[in-house]
Amino acid sequence: MCKRTWEGFVRCIMQPLVEVQNVTFGYGAVPVLEEISLHLHPGQFAAIVGPSGAGKTSLLKLLLGVLRAGQGSVRIGGRVLDGRPSSSVAYVPQIETVDWNFPVTAEQVVLMGRASRAGLWPWPSRAERRQAHALLDQLGIGEFGARHIRDLSGGQQQRVFLARALIAEPELLVLDEPTSGVDMRTAENILHLLADLNQRGMTILMTTHDLNAAAAHLPWVICLRNRVIAQGAPEAVFTPAILQRTYDGEFVVLREGGMLYVQQKPHGHAWRDVVADPVLGHVAPLESAGLMMEVQDDILARTVPV
């Protein structure tokens, strides 16, 4: 933690919380990450973006101490991990990877997060239970503490696992695609919740495939494709040239009203070029069968080459 003095504050800001220096990692002879170097300072809110297979999850596992770098070093708070987990880091997994049939309540899931700080006594104390309930309340799901985790919505499940991470009182919160598998409104709520935690001082690193969400919510973005292609503010990083190098595809980047919009260029064809003789769905109910036939004939005339 930073000392509450000007000198302590400056030292804290100048000293990165996360230091990845020239890291190379692979599974067997297949390299996944090559010469990765990046820093995160206390209080940063950053996203890693890149295509599937780019090494995003592997990089997170290196920061968690689950994997060991084949070359280079990973430091959290100045300490080299070397394949050993740090109690300063908490992790929120993708909700798709969770076994929802495991018999456990939301409160019990949250209390699992205390394992890194638990003493000899394996059962949670009253203070820890109060802390778990306070976190669930803070995240807007206090009423669901006794409910089976399987019976919650995707957004509620994500908040439960976020509470599990926060009960460990980490310095760094790491999330693997926290908006995956939820609808747009829930994804927006999750990102605003993370922004609120960041404003309270939490350092956050997440992965995402949603470039527009990253552009609208994340002040720092790291483009990864087995190596760091670029990193910086979305306005500097989300350019057609950098995105082409990251995703091996053409992108359109628009700036309007202070907002940044990113869209991969459409395919060089429309669906009618792919499905030349489509089976049409039922359009109903129209006022008359004659009007139905007129609409159907018009659709066929516009979609089937004559």
C-alpha positions as CSV (number, residue, x, y, z in Angstrom):
1,M,0.0,0.0,0.0
2,C,1.1,3.6,-0.7
3,K,2.1,5.7,2.3
4,R,-0.1,8.7,3.0
5,T,2.7,11.2,2.3
6,W,3.6,13.1,-0.8
7,E,6.9,11.1,-1.1
8,G,5.1,7.8,-0.6
9,F,2.5,8.7,-3.2
10,V,5.1,9.6,-5.8
11,R,7.1,6.4,-5.0
12,C,3.9,4.4,-5.3
13,I,3.0,5.9,-8.7
14,M,6.5,5.6,-10.0
15,Q,6.8,1.9,-8.9
16,P,4.8,-0.4,-11.2
17,L,2.5,-2.8,-9.5
18,V,2.9,-5.2,-12.5
19,E,6.2,-5.7,-14.3
20,V,6.5,-8.1,-17.2
21,Q,10.0,-8.0,-18.7
22,N,10.9,-9.7,-22.0
23,V,8.7,-12.8,-21.2
24,T,8.5,-15.7,-23.6
25,F,6.2,-18.6,-22.9
26,G,5.1,-21.7,-24.8
27,Y,3.4,-25.1,-24.4
28,G,6.2,-27.5,-25.4
29,A,7.9,-26.3,-28.5
30,V,5.0,-24.1,-29.5
31,P,5.5,-20.4,-28.5
32,V,2.4,-18.6,-27.3
33,L,4.0,-15.4,-26.0
34,E,7.1,-13.8,-27.3
35,E,9.2,-11.0,-25.7
36,I,6.3,-9.5,-23.8
37,S,7.0,-6.4,-21.8
38,L,4.4,-4.2,-20.1
39,H,3.9,-2.3,-16.8
40,L,0.8,-1.5,-14.9
41,H,0.8,1.2,-12.2
42,P,-1.3,1.2,-9.1
43,G,-4.8,2.4,-10.0
44,Q,-4.7,1.6,-13.7
45,F,-7.7,0.1,-15.5
46,A,-6.5,-1.8,-18.5
47,A,-7.8,-4.3,-21.1
48,I,-6.0,-6.9,-23.2
49,V,-7.5,-7.4,-26.6
50,G,-6.6,-9.7,-29.4
51,P,-7.8,-12.7,-31.5
52,S,-8.4,-16.1,-30.1
53,G,-5.1,-17.9,-29.6
54,A,-3.2,-14.6,-29.1
55,G,-2.1,-15.6,-25.6
56,K,-4.4,-13.4,-23.5
57,T,-5.4,-16.1,-21.0
58,S,-1.8,-17.5,-20.9
59,L,-0.6,-14.0,-20.0
60,L,-3.2,-13.7,-17.2
61,K,-2.1,-17.1,-15.8
62,L,1.5,-15.9,-15.8
63,L,0.4,-12.9,-13.7
64,L,-1.5,-15.3,-11.4
65,G,1.6,-17.4,-10.9
66,V,-0.2,-20.5,-12.3
67,L,2.3,-20.6,-15.2
68,R,6.1,-19.9,-15.2
69,A,7.7,-17.9,-17.9
70,G,10.3,-19.8,-20.0
71,Q,12.3,-16.6,-20.4
72,G,12.1,-13.1,-18.7
73,S,10.4,-12.2,-15.4
74,V,7.0,-11.4,-13.9
75,R,6.9,-9.2,-10.8
76,I,3.9,-8.2,-8.7
77,G,4.6,-5.4,-6.2
78,G,8.3,-5.9,-6.9
79,R,8.3,-9.6,-6.1
80,V,9.2,-12.1,-8.8
81,L,6.5,-14.7,-9.1
82,D,8.5,-17.5,-10.7
83,G,5.4,-19.8,-11.0
84,R,4.3,-19.0,-7.4
85,P,0.9,-17.2,-6.9
86,S,0.8,-13.9,-5.2
87,S,-1.7,-13.1,-2.5
88,S,-1.9,-9.6,-3.9
89,V,-3.7,-10.8,-7.0
90,A,-7.3,-12.0,-7.2
91,Y,-8.9,-13.7,-10.2
92,V,-12.4,-13.7,-11.8
93,P,-12.7,-16.5,-14.3
94,Q,-15.0,-16.7,-17.4
95,I,-18.4,-17.8,-16.1
96,E,-18.6,-20.4,-19.0
97,T,-15.8,-22.3,-17.3
98,V,-17.6,-22.8,-14.0
99,D,-19.4,-26.0,-13.0
100,W,-22.8,-24.7,-12.1
101,N,-24.0,-28.0,-10.8
102,F,-21.7,-27.9,-7.8
103,P,-23.9,-27.7,-4.7
104,V,-22.9,-24.3,-3.3
105,T,-24.6,-21.0,-2.4
106,A,-23.6,-17.5,-3.5
107,E,-22.3,-16.7,0.0
108,Q,-20.2,-19.9,0.1
109,V,-18.7,-19.0,-3.2
110,V,-17.7,-15.6,-1.9
111,L,-16.2,-17.1,1.3
112,M,-14.0,-19.4,-0.9
113,G,-12.0,-16.2,-1.7
114,R,-10.7,-16.1,1.8
115,A,-8.6,-19.2,1.3
116,S,-5.4,-17.3,0.5
117,R,-5.7,-15.4,3.9
118,A,-7.3,-18.1,6.0
119,G,-5.5,-19.3,9.1
120,L,-5.5,-22.7,10.7
121,W,-9.2,-22.6,11.4
122,P,-10.9,-23.8,8.2
123,W,-14.4,-22.3,8.9
124,P,-15.2,-18.7,8.3
125,S,-15.5,-16.4,11.2
126,R,-18.5,-14.1,11.9
127,A,-16.5,-11.2,10.8
128,E,-15.7,-12.9,7.5
129,R,-19.4,-13.7,7.0
130,R,-20.3,-10.1,7.7
131,Q,-17.7,-9.1,5.1
132,A,-19.1,-11.5,2.5
133,H,-22.6,-10.1,3.1
134,A,-21.3,-6.5,2.9
135,L,-19.7,-7.3,-0.5
136,L,-22.8,-8.9,-1.9
137,D,-24.8,-5.9,-0.8
138,Q,-22.2,-3.5,-2.3
139,L,-22.6,-5.4,-5.6
140,G,-26.4,-5.3,-5.5
141,I,-27.0,-9.0,-4.9
142,G,-27.2,-9.1,-1.1
143,E,-30.7,-10.8,-1.2
144,F,-29.2,-13.8,-3.1
145,G,-26.6,-14.9,-0.6
146,A,-28.5,-18.2,0.3
147,R,-29.4,-19.0,-3.2
148,H,-27.7,-21.8,-5.2
149,I,-25.2,-20.3,-7.6
150,R,-26.9,-22.1,-10.5
151,D,-30.2,-20.3,-10.0
152,L,-28.7,-16.9,-10.6
153,S,-28.6,-15.0,-13.8
154,G,-25.3,-14.6,-15.7
155,G,-24.8,-11.0,-14.4
156,Q,-25.6,-12.1,-10.9
157,Q,-23.1,-15.0,-11.1
158,Q,-20.4,-12.7,-12.4
159,R,-21.0,-10.4,-9.4
160,V,-20.7,-13.3,-7.0
161,F,-17.3,-14.2,-8.4
162,L,-16.3,-10.6,-8.3
163,A,-17.2,-10.6,-4.6
164,R,-15.2,-13.8,-4.1
165,A,-12.2,-12.0,-5.6
166,L,-12.7,-8.8,-3.5
167,I,-13.0,-10.6,-0.2
168,A,-9.3,-11.5,-0.5
169,E,-8.5,-7.7,-0.5
170,P,-6.2,-7.8,-3.5
171,E,-4.1,-5.1,-4.9
172,L,-4.7,-6.3,-8.5
173,L,-7.9,-7.7,-9.8
174,V,-7.6,-9.9,-12.9
175,L,-10.7,-10.8,-15.0
176,D,-10.9,-13.1,-18.0
177,E,-13.6,-11.9,-20.3
178,P,-16.0,-10.6,-17.6
179,T,-18.6,-9.6,-20.2
180,S,-18.6,-12.8,-22.1
181,G,-21.9,-14.8,-22.1
182,V,-24.1,-12.0,-20.8
183,D,-26.4,-9.6,-22.7
184,M,-25.5,-6.0,-23.7
185,R,-27.2,-4.3,-20.7
186,T,-25.5,-6.7,-18.2
187,A,-22.1,-6.2,-19.9
188,E,-22.5,-2.5,-19.6
189,N,-23.4,-2.8,-15.9
190,I,-20.4,-5.0,-15.2
191,L,-18.0,-2.5,-16.9
192,H,-19.5,0.4,-14.9
193,L,-19.2,-1.6,-11.7
194,L,-15.5,-2.3,-12.5
195,A,-15.0,1.4,-13.3
196,D,-16.5,2.3,-9.9
197,L,-14.1,-0.2,-8.2
198,N,-11.2,1.4,-10.1
199,Q,-12.2,4.9,-8.9
200,R,-11.9,3.6,-5.4
201,G,-8.3,2.6,-6.0
202,M,-8.4,-1.0,-7.4
203,T,-6.0,-1.8,-10.1
204,I,-7.8,-3.9,-12.8
205,L,-6.6,-5.9,-15.8
206,M,-9.2,-7.7,-17.9
207,T,-9.4,-9.4,-21.3
208,T,-12.2,-8.8,-23.8
209,H,-13.2,-9.4,-27.4
210,D,-15.5,-6.3,-27.4
211,L,-13.5,-3.5,-28.9
212,N,-16.2,-0.9,-28.7
213,A,-16.8,-1.7,-25.0
214,A,-13.0,-1.3,-24.4
215,A,-13.0,2.0,-26.3
216,A,-15.9,3.3,-24.3
217,H,-14.8,2.2,-20.8
218,L,-11.1,1.4,-20.6
219,P,-8.5,4.2,-20.4
220,W,-5.6,1.8,-21.4
221,V,-5.6,-1.0,-23.9
222,I,-3.0,-3.6,-24.8
223,C,-3.2,-5.1,-28.2
224,L,-1.8,-8.7,-28.1
225,R,-1.1,-11.2,-30.8
226,N,1.5,-13.5,-29.3
227,R,3.5,-10.3,-28.7
228,V,2.5,-6.8,-27.7
229,I,1.5,-5.0,-30.9
230,A,0.7,-1.7,-29.2
231,Q,-0.5,-0.3,-25.9
232,G,-1.9,3.0,-24.9
233,A,-5.2,5.0,-24.8
234,P,-7.9,3.6,-27.1
235,E,-7.7,6.8,-29.3
236,A,-4.0,6.0,-29.9
237,V,-4.2,2.2,-30.2
238,F,-7.4,1.6,-32.1
239,T,-6.3,2.6,-35.6
240,P,-6.8,0.6,-38.8
241,A,-3.1,-0.1,-39.1
242,I,-2.7,-1.4,-35.5
243,L,-5.9,-3.4,-35.6
244,Q,-4.9,-5.0,-38.9
245,R,-1.6,-6.1,-37.4
246,T,-3.5,-7.4,-34.3
247,Y,-6.4,-9.3,-36.0
248,D,-5.1,-9.7,-39.6
249,G,-8.2,-8.1,-40.9
250,E,-9.4,-4.7,-42.2
251,F,-11.1,-2.3,-39.8
252,V,-13.1,0.9,-39.9
253,V,-12.5,3.3,-37.0
254,L,-15.0,6.2,-36.7
255,R,-14.8,9.2,-34.3
256,E,-18.0,11.0,-33.7
257,G,-19.3,13.2,-30.8
258,G,-16.2,12.3,-28.7
259,M,-16.9,8.6,-29.1
260,L,-14.8,6.0,-30.8
261,Y,-16.4,3.2,-32.9
262,V,-14.6,0.2,-34.2
263,Q,-15.9,-2.2,-36.8
264,Q,-14.3,-4.9,-38.8
265,K,-14.9,-4.3,-42.5
266,P,-17.8,-6.4,-43.9
267,H,-17.2,-9.4,-46.0
268,G,-16.9,-8.7,-49.7
269,H,-20.4,-10.2,-50.3
270,A,-23.9,-10.2,-49.0
271,W,-25.9,-13.2,-47.7
272,R,-27.7,-13.4,-51.1
273,D,-24.3,-14.1,-52.7
274,V,-23.8,-17.1,-50.3
275,V,-27.3,-18.5,-50.3
276,A,-28.5,-18.2,-53.9
277,D,-31.8,-20.0,-53.4
278,P,-33.0,-19.2,-49.9
279,V,-35.9,-20.9,-48.1
280,L,-38.0,-18.0,-46.9
281,G,-39.5,-17.8,-43.4
282,H,-43.2,-17.1,-42.7
283,V,-44.2,-13.5,-42.7
284,A,-47.5,-13.2,-40.9
285,P,-50.1,-12.2,-40.3
286,L,-50.7,-9.8,-43.2
287,E,-54.2,-8.5,-44.1
288,S,-54.7,-10.7,-47.1
289,A,-53.1,-13.6,-48.9
290,G,-52.7,-11.5,-51.9
291,L,-50.5,-9.0,-50.1
292,M,-48.5,-11.9,-48.7
293,M,-47.9,-13.1,-52.3
294,E,-46.9,-9.7,-53.4
295,V,-44.3,-9.4,-50.6
296,Q,-43.0,-12.8,-51.2
297,D,-42.7,-12.2,-55.0
298,D,-40.9,-8.9,-54.3
299,I,-38.4,-10.6,-51.9
300,L,-37.7,-13.3,-54.5
301,A,-37.2,-10.7,-57.2
302,R,-34.6,-8.9,-55.1
303,T,-32.7,-11.9,-53.9
304,V,-32.7,-14.5,-56.6
305,P,-30.8,-13.7,-59.8
306,V,-33.1,-13.7,-62.9
